[in-house]
Amino acid sequence: MIEEQDVTGKILYEDADHKFIWLGTENRYRKGVIQTMQYLIIDRGRGILLDPGGVHLFSRVVASVSRYISIDKIDTIFFSHQDPDVSSGIALWLGVTDAKVYISSLWTRFLPHFGIVDTSRMIAIEDKGGSIKLASGAELKMIPAHFMHSPGQFALYDSRAKILFTGDIGAAVFGDGDETLFVEDFREHIPLIQGFHTRYMASNSVVRKWCQLVGRLDPEMIAPQHGAIYKGKTAKEFLSWLSELRCGTDLLDQYFGA
């Protein structure tokens, strides 16, 4: 179970110029609402917010961010993909910050449906990805993760913290009150991730290619938007498991009843 002191956030990496912060979660799941986790990178006093979430989470995430940095110092917001649990609060965030928003080029024209009038701060990420250079010299690499599960999805690798933020990749579904901050035993964690990844990831050819790509980065942590964080050994175990997973179109007969 997530400890009470961790509900409001935890610093996952810190040096003199750079921090990578998990912004906490609700004390308990709301019935019928997907549990989500948000992250904040602070580099030389400026903030980068990762998948800040939906409208109903806005006040909680603002409070969590404010424990570490003033809201007006958020310069960048990164969206891994377009789902409402990731991005439906975007109009509120643009109202309280001057941040630029990075999102796949597939989804920039959909964001106005969340109430955005001025799209001048939208930066479209091209399919092959890109990078964001920070003042400290750190680099945030936008890693293609298309079809996992969104056709326009990206992971974000913090080269200084050696943490890979993966959006929905690695997501776990816990029972009420059973959530943990870190994956302690990967084998015991598999039942919590199997169903989601089998159904939502496009195919083994896709997940295998992505695992090869991010495996070369050798991340020390893999931080998804739902569930728990993979650290050290469990990060490697997750990539190994995912690379062998039959999923999506590998299982068409199962889904179409043939």
C-alpha positions in Angstrom: 0.0 0.0 0.0 1.2 3.6 -0.7 2.2 5.2 2.6 0.3 8.2 3.8 3.4 10.4 3.6 3.8 9.5 -0.1 0.3 10.4 -1.1 1.3 14.0 -1.9 4.4 13.1 -3.8 8.0 11.7 -3.7 11.3 12.9 -5.3 12.6 10.0 -7.5 15.8 11.7 -8.5 17.6 14.9 -7.3 20.8 16.7 -7.9 21.9 20.3 -7.6 20.1 21.4 -10.8 17.5 18.7 -11.5 14.7 16.8 -10.0 12.2 14.2 -11.2 9.1 14.0 -8.9 6.2 11.7 -8.7 3.2 13.9 -7.7 1.3 11.5 -5.6 -2.2 10.1 -6.0 -5.6 10.1 -4.3 -5.8 8.3 -0.9 -8.0 5.8 -2.6 -9.5 5.0 -6.0 -12.8 6.7 -6.9 -15.3 4.1 -8.0 -15.5 4.0 -11.8 -12.6 6.4 -12.2 -9.2 5.3 -13.6 -6.3 5.9 -11.1 -3.7 8.2 -12.7 -0.2 9.4 -11.7 1.4 12.7 -12.7 5.1 13.6 -12.8 7.1 16.9 -12.6 10.6 17.6 -13.7 12.3 20.7 -12.3 15.5 21.8 -14.0 17.2 24.9 -12.7 14.0 26.2 -11.2 11.8 25.7 -14.3 9.1 23.0 -14.5 8.1 20.3 -17.0 4.8 18.6 -16.3 4.1 15.1 -17.6 0.5 14.0 -18.4 -1.2 16.4 -15.9 -4.5 14.6 -16.2 -8.2 15.4 -16.5 -10.4 18.2 -15.2 -11.4 16.5 -12.0 -7.7 16.1 -11.0 -6.7 19.7 -11.7 -7.0 21.1 -8.1 -5.2 18.1 -6.6 -2.3 18.3 -9.2 -2.0 22.1 -8.7 -1.6 21.6 -5.0 1.0 18.8 -5.5 3.0 20.9 -8.0 2.9 23.9 -5.7 4.7 21.9 -2.9 7.8 21.9 -5.2 7.6 24.9 -7.5 5.4 27.9 -8.3 2.8 27.2 -10.9 4.0 30.2 -13.0 7.4 28.5 -13.4 5.9 25.6 -15.5 7.3 26.2 -19.0 6.5 22.9 -20.6 3.7 20.3 -20.6 4.2 16.9 -22.3 1.4 14.6 -23.3 2.2 11.0 -24.0 -1.1 10.7 -26.0 -4.6 12.1 -26.3 -6.8 10.2 -23.8 -9.0 12.4 -21.6 -7.4 11.0 -18.4 -4.1 12.4 -19.7 -5.1 15.7 -21.4 -8.7 16.9 -20.7 -7.5 19.4 -18.2 -5.3 21.2 -20.7 -7.4 24.3 -21.0 -7.1 24.9 -17.3 -3.3 24.4 -17.3 -2.9 26.8 -20.2 -5.0 29.3 -18.2 -2.6 29.3 -15.2 0.7 28.9 -17.0 2.5 30.2 -20.1 3.6 26.6 -20.9 4.2 25.2 -24.3 2.5 21.9 -24.9 4.1 18.9 -26.7 1.8 16.3 -28.2 1.8 14.0 -31.2 1.1 15.8 -34.5 -1.9 13.4 -34.8 -3.7 15.0 -31.9 -3.1 18.7 -32.1 -6.3 19.3 -34.0 -8.3 17.4 -31.4 -7.2 19.5 -28.4 -9.7 22.3 -29.1 -12.4 19.9 -28.2 -11.1 20.2 -24.6 -11.9 23.9 -24.7 -8.7 25.4 -26.1 -9.2 28.5 -28.2 -5.6 29.6 -28.8 -3.5 26.7 -30.2 -0.4 28.8 -30.7 1.4 27.2 -27.8 0.9 23.7 -29.2 4.1 22.0 -30.5 3.4 19.0 -32.7 5.8 16.0 -32.2 6.6 14.4 -35.5 6.4 10.6 -35.7 10.1 9.9 -35.3 10.2 11.9 -32.0 12.7 14.6 -30.9 14.2 16.1 -27.8 13.9 19.0 -25.5 17.2 20.5 -24.2 17.1 21.9 -20.7 19.2 24.6 -19.1 21.2 22.2 -17.0 22.3 20.3 -20.1 19.9 17.5 -19.5 18.0 16.2 -22.5 14.4 14.9 -22.6 14.1 12.4 -25.4 10.6 11.9 -26.9 10.6 8.2 -27.9 8.1 6.9 -30.4 5.7 4.4 -28.8 3.1 4.4 -31.6 0.2 1.8 -31.4 1.0 1.2 -27.6 -2.0 1.8 -27.4 -2.5 5.1 -29.1 -1.5 5.4 -32.8 0.3 8.6 -31.8 2.0 7.9 -28.5 5.4 8.9 -27.1 7.5 8.0 -24.1 9.8 10.6 -22.5 13.3 9.7 -21.3 15.1 12.0 -18.9 18.8 11.5 -19.6 19.9 13.0 -16.4 17.6 11.1 -14.0 17.7 8.0 -16.2 13.9 7.7 -15.8 11.6 6.7 -18.7 8.1 8.1 -18.5 5.9 5.7 -20.5 2.3 7.0 -20.3 0.1 3.9 -20.4 2.9 1.4 -21.1 3.5 -0.5 -17.9 0.1 0.4 -16.5 -1.3 -1.8 -13.7 -4.8 -2.1 -12.3 -4.8 -2.5 -8.5 -7.6 -3.5 -6.2 -8.9 -0.8 -3.9 -6.3 0.0 -1.3 -3.7 -2.4 -2.8 -1.7 0.1 -4.8 2.1 0.5 -4.2 4.5 3.1 -5.4 7.1 0.7 -6.6 6.8 -2.8 -8.1 8.4 -5.0 -5.5 8.0 -8.5 -7.1 7.6 -8.5 -10.9 6.1 -12.0 -11.0 3.5 -11.1 -8.5 2.8 -7.9 -10.5 2.1 -9.7 -13.8 -1.6 -10.4 -13.1 -2.1 -6.6 -12.6 -0.7 -5.7 -16.0 -1.4 -8.8 -18.2 -5.0 -8.0 -19.2 -4.4 -4.3 -20.1 -1.3 -5.0 -22.2 -2.8 -8.0 -23.9 -5.8 -6.0 -25.0 -4.5 -2.5 -25.6 -1.1 -3.1 -27.2 -1.3 -3.5 -31.0 0.9 -6.6 -31.5 4.0 -8.3 -30.5 5.9 -6.9 -33.4 5.2 -3.4 -32.1 6.0 -4.0 -28.4 9.2 -5.9 -29.3 10.5 -3.0 -31.5 9.8 -0.5 -28.7 11.4 -2.7 -26.1 14.5 -2.9 -28.2 14.5 0.9 -28.7 14.2 1.8 -25.0 16.3 -1.1 -23.8 19.3 0.6 -25.4 18.7 3.6 -23.1 19.0 1.2 -20.1 16.6 3.3 -17.9 17.0 2.9 -14.1 13.3 3.5 -13.6 10.2 3.1 -15.8 7.4 5.4 -14.6 3.9 4.7 -16.1 0.9 6.9 -15.8 -1.1 4.2 -14.0 -0.1 1.6 -11.4 3.4 1.4 -10.0 7.0 2.4 -10.9 9.5 -0.2 -12.1 12.9 0.3 -10.6 16.2 -1.4 -11.2 15.7 -5.2 -11.7 11.9 -4.9 -12.2 12.4 -2.3 -15.0 14.5 -4.9 -16.9 12.0 -7.7 -16.1 9.1 -5.6 -17.4 10.9 -5.0 -20.7 11.8 -8.6 -21.1 8.2 -9.7 -20.3 6.7 -7.1 -22.7 9.0 -8.0 -25.6 7.6 -11.6 -25.6 3.9 -10.7 -25.1 1.4 -11.9 -27.6 -1.2 -9.1 -27.8 -3.7 -7.1 -29.9 -3.8 -8.4 -33.5 -1.8 -11.6 -32.4 -5.1 -12.6 -30.8 -7.7 -11.7 -33.4 -9.5 -15.0 -33.2 -10.0 -14.5 -29.5 -11.6 -11.1 -30.0 -13.7 -11.9 -33.0 -14.9 -15.3 -31.8 -13.6 -17.2 -34.8 
